[in-house]
Amino acid sequence: ERGLAKANPEVFVDLSAIAKGYAVDRVVADLEDAGFTDLLMEVGGEIVARGRNPSGATWRLGIETPSEDGREVFHVVPLLNAGMATSGDYRQFYEVDGRRTSHLIDPRTGQPIEHRLASVTVVHERCSKADAWATALSVLGEQEGFTLAQKQGVSAFFIVRNEDGAFETLATDSFEALTE
């Protein structure tokens, strides 16, 4: 029998880095088992697209501009039989002494992440993996995260916040191939 036990009551496991993506994967699997082939499923921003949209075309999904001021499309991604997840610092954050503090914790330091990366969107066959990769790459930041994503062949799109508030982007080769 398999199981997990903890001796220290202060220790806990937080699966939020993959929970929504996993939930979407499970619902999509059930819908596919029921015979649905054309569908779009979303939970809290984690998305799976299968087949075609009602017009018969590839689903086209927007990556949001990383701003807490409203919702606007920054970049459009055609999504065919894949999952997509975004991790960013623009919805879940708090301010301490006027300084923006992320909800993401770097496990290497135990501290909130501090870098210019505003969001990372990952496209993967499974939404749970896209969700996990997006969170991990967000923690690593624009340089280390981009290098790892490129090396591992992860389809990732990075939006980096400049000092003046403008954005610049980085896209891995495999992400670029999706949008061509």
C-alpha positions as CSV (number, residue, x, y, z in Angstrom):
1,E,0.0,0.0,0.0
2,R,1.3,3.5,-0.9
3,G,0.9,6.5,1.3
4,L,2.4,9.6,2.7
5,A,2.9,10.5,6.4
6,K,4.4,13.4,8.2
7,A,6.0,13.5,11.6
8,N,6.2,17.2,11.9
9,P,2.8,19.0,12.0
10,E,4.4,22.2,10.6
11,V,5.2,20.4,7.3
12,F,2.6,20.6,4.5
13,V,2.4,19.9,0.8
14,D,1.1,22.7,-1.4
15,L,0.0,21.4,-4.8
16,S,-1.3,24.7,-6.1
17,A,1.4,24.8,-8.8
18,I,-0.4,22.0,-10.7
19,A,-3.8,21.7,-9.1
20,K,-5.9,23.8,-11.6
21,G,-4.0,22.3,-14.6
22,Y,-4.6,18.8,-13.2
23,A,-8.3,19.5,-12.7
24,V,-8.6,20.7,-16.3
25,D,-6.9,17.6,-17.6
26,R,-9.2,15.3,-15.6
27,V,-12.4,17.1,-16.7
28,V,-11.2,17.0,-20.4
29,A,-10.4,13.3,-20.1
30,D,-13.9,12.7,-18.8
31,L,-15.4,14.8,-21.7
32,E,-13.3,12.9,-24.2
33,D,-14.5,9.6,-22.7
34,A,-18.0,10.8,-23.2
35,G,-17.3,11.4,-26.9
36,F,-16.6,15.1,-27.1
37,T,-13.8,15.9,-29.6
38,D,-14.2,19.7,-30.0
39,L,-14.0,21.5,-26.7
40,L,-12.4,24.2,-24.7
41,M,-12.0,23.8,-20.9
42,E,-10.8,26.5,-18.5
43,V,-10.3,26.7,-14.8
44,G,-8.8,29.9,-13.3
45,G,-6.8,30.6,-16.4
46,E,-5.5,27.0,-17.1
47,I,-6.9,25.9,-20.4
48,V,-7.1,22.9,-22.7
49,A,-8.3,23.1,-26.3
50,R,-9.2,20.0,-28.2
51,G,-10.3,19.8,-31.8
52,R,-11.8,22.9,-33.4
53,N,-13.9,25.9,-32.3
54,P,-17.6,26.2,-33.4
55,S,-16.5,27.9,-36.6
56,G,-14.3,24.9,-37.5
57,A,-11.0,26.9,-37.0
58,T,-8.2,26.4,-34.5
59,W,-8.9,27.8,-31.1
60,R,-7.2,31.2,-30.6
61,L,-6.5,32.2,-27.0
62,G,-5.1,35.5,-25.6
63,I,-2.3,35.9,-23.2
64,E,-3.2,38.7,-20.9
65,T,-1.2,41.9,-20.5
66,P,0.3,41.6,-17.1
67,S,-1.4,44.5,-15.4
68,E,-3.6,44.7,-12.3
69,D,-5.5,47.6,-13.9
70,G,-7.7,45.6,-16.2
71,R,-7.8,42.8,-18.7
72,E,-6.4,43.2,-22.2
73,V,-4.9,40.8,-24.7
74,F,-1.1,41.1,-25.1
75,H,-0.5,38.1,-27.5
76,V,-2.7,35.6,-29.3
77,V,-1.8,31.9,-29.4
78,P,-3.4,29.3,-31.7
79,L,-4.1,26.3,-29.5
80,L,-4.8,22.8,-31.1
81,N,-5.0,19.7,-28.9
82,A,-2.9,21.2,-26.1
83,G,-3.0,22.9,-22.7
84,M,-1.9,26.4,-21.8
85,A,-1.1,27.9,-18.4
86,T,0.2,31.3,-17.3
87,S,2.0,32.2,-14.1
88,G,2.5,35.8,-13.2
89,D,2.9,38.4,-10.6
90,Y,0.1,40.8,-11.6
91,R,-3.0,39.2,-9.9
92,Q,-1.6,37.7,-6.7
93,F,0.8,40.1,-4.9
94,Y,0.9,42.3,-1.9
95,E,2.8,45.5,-1.1
96,V,5.1,45.9,1.8
97,D,6.4,49.5,2.4
98,G,5.3,50.4,-1.1
99,R,7.2,47.5,-2.7
100,R,5.5,44.9,-4.8
101,T,5.9,41.4,-3.3
102,S,5.1,38.2,-5.2
103,H,3.0,35.4,-4.0
104,L,5.5,33.0,-5.4
105,I,8.2,31.7,-3.1
106,D,11.6,30.6,-4.3
107,P,12.3,27.3,-2.6
108,R,16.0,27.9,-2.8
109,T,15.8,31.0,-0.5
110,G,12.4,30.6,1.2
111,Q,11.7,34.2,0.1
112,P,9.2,35.8,-2.4
113,I,10.7,36.0,-5.9
114,E,12.2,39.3,-6.9
115,H,12.9,39.9,-10.5
116,R,11.5,41.7,-13.6
117,L,9.5,38.7,-15.0
118,A,5.8,39.6,-15.1
119,S,4.4,36.4,-16.6
120,V,5.3,33.1,-18.2
121,T,2.8,31.2,-20.4
122,V,3.5,27.6,-21.3
123,V,1.9,25.4,-23.9
124,H,2.1,21.6,-23.4
125,E,0.1,18.5,-24.3
126,R,-1.0,18.2,-20.7
127,C,-2.3,21.3,-18.8
128,S,-0.9,20.0,-15.5
129,K,2.6,20.0,-17.0
130,A,2.0,23.5,-18.5
131,D,0.9,24.7,-15.1
132,A,3.9,23.2,-13.3
133,W,6.4,24.5,-15.9
134,A,4.8,28.0,-15.8
135,T,5.2,28.2,-12.0
136,A,8.8,26.8,-12.1
137,L,9.9,29.2,-14.8
138,S,8.3,32.1,-13.0
139,V,10.3,31.3,-9.9
140,L,13.5,31.0,-11.9
141,G,13.1,34.4,-13.6
142,E,13.5,35.7,-17.1
143,Q,17.2,34.6,-17.6
144,E,17.5,31.3,-15.8
145,G,13.9,30.3,-16.7
146,F,14.3,31.1,-20.4
147,T,17.6,29.2,-20.6
148,L,16.1,26.1,-19.0
149,A,12.9,26.3,-21.1
150,Q,14.9,26.6,-24.3
151,K,17.2,23.7,-23.3
152,Q,14.3,21.4,-22.3
153,G,12.2,22.3,-25.4
154,V,9.4,23.9,-23.4
155,S,7.1,26.1,-25.4
156,A,7.2,29.2,-23.2
157,F,6.5,32.9,-23.7
158,F,8.0,35.3,-21.2
159,I,6.8,38.9,-20.6
160,V,9.4,41.0,-18.8
161,R,8.6,44.3,-17.1
162,N,11.1,47.1,-17.8
163,E,12.1,49.8,-15.3
164,D,9.8,52.3,-17.2
165,G,6.8,49.9,-17.0
166,A,7.0,48.8,-20.6
167,F,7.2,45.1,-21.5
168,E,9.6,43.1,-23.6
169,T,9.1,39.5,-24.5
170,L,11.1,36.3,-24.9
171,A,9.8,33.2,-26.7
172,T,11.4,29.8,-26.9
173,D,12.0,28.3,-30.3
174,S,9.2,25.7,-29.7
175,F,6.8,28.5,-28.7
176,E,7.7,30.5,-31.8
177,A,7.0,27.3,-33.9
178,L,3.4,27.2,-32.5
179,T,2.6,30.7,-33.6
180,E,4.0,30.6,-37.1
